[in-house]
Structures are given as C-alpha cells and as structure tokens.
Amino acid sequence: MSTGPAAPAAPARAQRSGVRPLRLGARTSPLARAQVDLVAALLAERGVGSTFVGVTTRGDVDQRLLTEIGGTGIFAGAVRDALRTGEIDVAVHSLKDLPTQGDPDLEVVAVPAREDVRDVIVGRRLEDLVDGDAVGTGAPRRSLQLQEWADRSGRRIDVLPVRGNVGTRLDLVRRGAVQAVVLAAAGLRRLGHLQSADDGSVWVRVEDHGALSVAGAASIDLPAQLLPLDVMLPAPGQGALALEVSRSLEPGLREVVRSLDDPRSHAEVLVERGFLARLEAGCTAPVGAHAIVKSVRGTSLDLTLAAVIGRTLLSNSQQPVHAGPALRVEVEGSSADPESFGATHADGVLEELQFHD
C-alpha cells in the first residue's frame, strides 16, 4: 500500500474539533485517485482532513479480460480487506464495481451526488460508424446494446473486447488500433477528458505522446458522443461512488462520512442494485439499468426503472439458452423500499427469461 495526502480540490477549512483525519482507501489508478480527491474535497468543506491510502487489487494485476477472471469484486476485494484490518477508515469505490451481496462487517453509509450516468463513444460518433469499424469495450452490456443499435441501423461493426484504464483505452483510439471505444461519461469527466460546447456537442481531449511541444506532450481532440439512454443504458450504479466503512468505525467518524450522502442518488442506486442482485448477476453480466426518483411523498418514493437484460444471463442454468433479442423493461411505481422495488421487478424478468428459454 502507498500513502500520501489526498489533494483537496477545494480550499480546506479549519479542522473540525475532535475529528481526526480520515484515511481514504482506493485503487491507485488515476480515476480512483481522482474520485478520492472528490471525497477529500467534500470532507474539507466540512472541516475534516484526510489522507490517501493506495491499494493494489486483483483487477490491477490480472490483465485477462474481466469476463475470464470474473469481474465481480475484483476491483473492490483488496480495498474491503483494508477496511476489515483497520488500515483505512473509508473505502472509496466506483459503486458499479461493488458486489451486490452485503458484508456483515461493512456498510455503505454514503453515496455522494451522482455524476452523469451515460456512456460516451469516443473516436467516432454513432452516425459516423461504417461497416467494418472496430469498437472496443470490456462490458458485455455495452457490446449487447451496440450490436442491437447496429442491427437496427443496418450497419456491420466489430465489437472487440478490451481492457485497461481510461488512458489505455483512449490510446487504442489515438493509435488507430480501434476506430472507437465506449467509456463511462463519469470517469471521463472526473479525469478532465470530456469537453463540451454550448451547443451540447462533446469531444475528448487526450495527450498525444507523439507530438512534443515546448510545454511537453501536446493534446489532441477526439470526436465523441454522449449516448442517449434509449441506445445505451448504463451499468447499475454507474456514475456513483460508494463510501464504505467498517461497522466498528467510531460513531463520530461514521456520521461525518454519512453527511456526504445524497439521498436521491442513494435511492436510485439501491433500485438498480436490488434489480441486479435478484438476477444474481455481477458487474460483467449483460445487464443495464437506470432508476430515477421522480418525487418524494413522505416516506414513499415515486420511481421509474428502465433495464435491458441479455438472453445469455441464464447461460449458467441447466437448461440451454436460445439466442434472441435482449429483454427490455420499463416500469414505474411507488415504494418506501427502493431495493425491494428493484428486486420485485427483477422477479418478473426472471420469469420472462425462463418462460422463453
């Protein structure tokens, strides 16, 4: 593990009396560090200091495709172990990487305000893709929806599996190894790559290692497009951070972390993860889901849920799974229990999948 100060993105205020600095643990990737800095800035606004503790995870050292090594928990397991041993106080996770199965020793006490949930295609805009173009993604969910879009559009594209952090995947486009990649808008924004104009158009700025200027490596702009949700539904929890702590953490520190929670964002991801958990699917499953809290009435929430589920979801069952179009779900309703709302609608999906297999 490596330790160091978490660089706050906002001016620090006086340290809150009686509250020691919190040790924030996360992966050492540029995106994970940027997410820690966001949390450090939120704590600094409350007069609480923090330090960063870097953790190397299985997903960082095993470079096989996530579908080969089992994506669920490979980026979170080592960070969670650091919580259990008391080496860190708070784990800062990309929530979509966190297993849906609960842990008796740990608790997600806060989900800060969520970033953009959409995906971005970088290198080409959808309308610019032509037959034979290669599009890279490591997510079966994205592959499924890209292929469906291509079929509807009468295009023939090659969706290729890729791995690596954001910079590595952008470099694939810069070098021409693929014509485009699909990445989460949240990560691109947090790393400062995603640029936008007043007319709503976007592009991605990356470092060009082959064009040196006086100031160092020059930057180049890659065409990009925010994918609408009717084309590409996100992974459950995409764009959200999960702040997880040990249940033995001192109550005062727990409440400091809990103060970073955004109730609306938290409720929405509970719906999505409740849906995913009931399907017994992990972060590499061909499942996209997006929930919205439309309004709050007392203790009840008015909710909507849109989801897409690949027919291969049941491929581990003893019955053969027949290829076919993805199953899409759009529901709305009210509930005081967002997680149960998601789980209930997943039950209907399972019945539908099993009925047609």
C-alpha positions, 0 to 999 in steps of 0.5 A, spaced: 500 500 500 502 507 498 500 513 502 500 520 501 495 526 502 489 526 498 489 533 494 483 537 496 480 540 490 477 545 494 480 550 499 480 546 506 477 549 512 479 549 519 479 542 522 473 540 525 474 539 533 475 532 535 475 529 528 481 526 526 483 525 519 480 520 515 484 515 511 481 514 504 482 507 501 482 506 493 485 503 487 491 507 485 489 508 478 488 515 476 480 515 476 480 512 483 485 517 485 481 522 482 474 520 485 478 520 492 480 527 491 472 528 490 471 525 497 477 529 500 474 535 497 467 534 500 470 532 507 474 539 507 468 543 506 466 540 512 472 541 516 475 534 516 482 532 513 484 526 510 489 522 507 490 517 501 491 510 502 493 506 495 491 499 494 493 494 489 487 489 487 486 483 483 483 487 477 490 491 477 494 485 476 490 480 472 490 483 465 485 477 462 479 480 460 474 481 466 469 476 463 475 470 464 477 472 471 470 474 473 469 481 474 465 481 480 469 484 486 475 484 483 476 491 483 473 492 490 476 485 494 483 488 496 480 495 498 474 491 503 480 487 506 483 494 508 477 496 511 476 489 515 484 490 518 483 497 520 488 500 515 483 505 512 477 508 515 473 509 508 473 505 502 472 509 496 469 505 490 466 506 483 459 503 486 458 499 479 464 495 481 461 493 488 458 486 489 451 486 490 451 481 496 452 485 503 458 484 508 456 483 515 462 487 517 461 493 512 456 498 510 455 503 505 453 509 509 454 514 503 453 515 496 455 522 494 451 526 488 451 522 482 455 524 476 452 523 469 450 516 468 451 515 460 456 512 456 460 516 451 463 513 444 469 516 443 473 516 436 467 516 432 460 518 433 454 513 432 452 516 425 459 516 423 460 508 424 461 504 417 461 497 416 467 494 418 469 499 424 472 496 430 469 498 437 472 496 443 469 495 450 470 490 456 462 490 458 458 485 455 452 490 456 455 495 452 457 490 446 449 487 447 446 494 446 451 496 440 450 490 436 442 491 437 443 499 435 447 496 429 442 491 427 437 496 427 441 501 423 443 496 418 450 497 419 456 491 420 461 493 426 466 489 430 465 489 437 472 487 440 473 486 447 478 490 451 481 492 457 485 497 461 484 504 464 481 510 461 488 512 458 489 505 455 483 505 452 483 512 449 490 510 446 487 504 442 483 510 439 489 515 438 493 509 435 488 507 430 488 500 433 480 501 434 476 506 430 472 507 437 471 505 444 465 506 449 467 509 456 463 511 462 461 519 461 463 519 469 470 517 469 471 521 463 469 527 466 472 526 473 479 525 469 478 532 465 477 528 458 470 530 456 469 537 453 463 540 451 460 546 447 454 550 448 451 547 443 451 540 447 456 537 442 462 533 446 469 531 444 475 528 448 481 531 449 487 526 450 495 527 450 498 525 444 505 522 446 507 523 439 507 530 438 512 534 443 511 541 444 515 546 448 510 545 454 511 537 453 506 532 450 501 536 446 493 534 446 489 532 441 481 532 440 477 526 439 470 526 436 465 523 441 458 522 443 454 522 449 449 516 448 442 517 449 439 512 454 434 509 449 441 506 445 445 505 451 443 504 458 448 504 463 451 499 468 447 499 475 450 504 479 454 507 474 456 514 475 456 513 483 461 512 488 460 508 494 463 510 501 464 504 505 466 503 512 467 498 517 461 497 522 466 498 528 468 505 525 467 510 531 460 513 531 463 520 530 467 518 524 461 514 521 456 520 521 461 525 518 462 520 512 454 519 512 453 527 511 456 526 504 450 522 502 445 524 497 439 521 498 436 521 491 442 518 488 442 513 494 435 511 492 436 510 485 442 506 486 439 501 491 433 500 485 438 498 480 442 494 485 436 490 488 434 489 480 441 486 479 442 482 485 435 478 484 438 476 477 444 474 481 448 477 476 455 481 477 458 487 474 460 483 467 453 480 466 449 483 460 445 487 464 443 495 464 439 499 468 437 506 470 432 508 476 430 515 477 426 518 483 421 522 480 418 525 487 418 524 494 411 523 498 413 522 505 416 516 506 414 513 499 418 514 493 415 515 486 420 511 481 421 509 474 426 503 472 428 502 465 433 495 464 435 491 458 437 484 460 441 479 455 438 472 453 445 469 455 444 471 463 441 464 464 447 461 460 449 458 467 442 454 468 441 447 466 437 448 461 440 451 454 439 458 452 436 460 445 439 466 442 434 472 441 433 479 442 435 482 449 429 483 454 427 490 455 423 493 461 420 499 463 416 500 469 414 505 474 411 505 481 411 507 488 415 504 494 418 506 501 423 500 499 427 502 493 431 495 493 425 491 494 422 495 488 428 493 484 428 486 486 420 485 485 421 487 478 427 483 477 422 477 479 418 478 473 424 478 468 426 472 471 420 469 469 420 472 462 427 469 461 425 462 463 418 462 460 422 463 453 428 459 454 
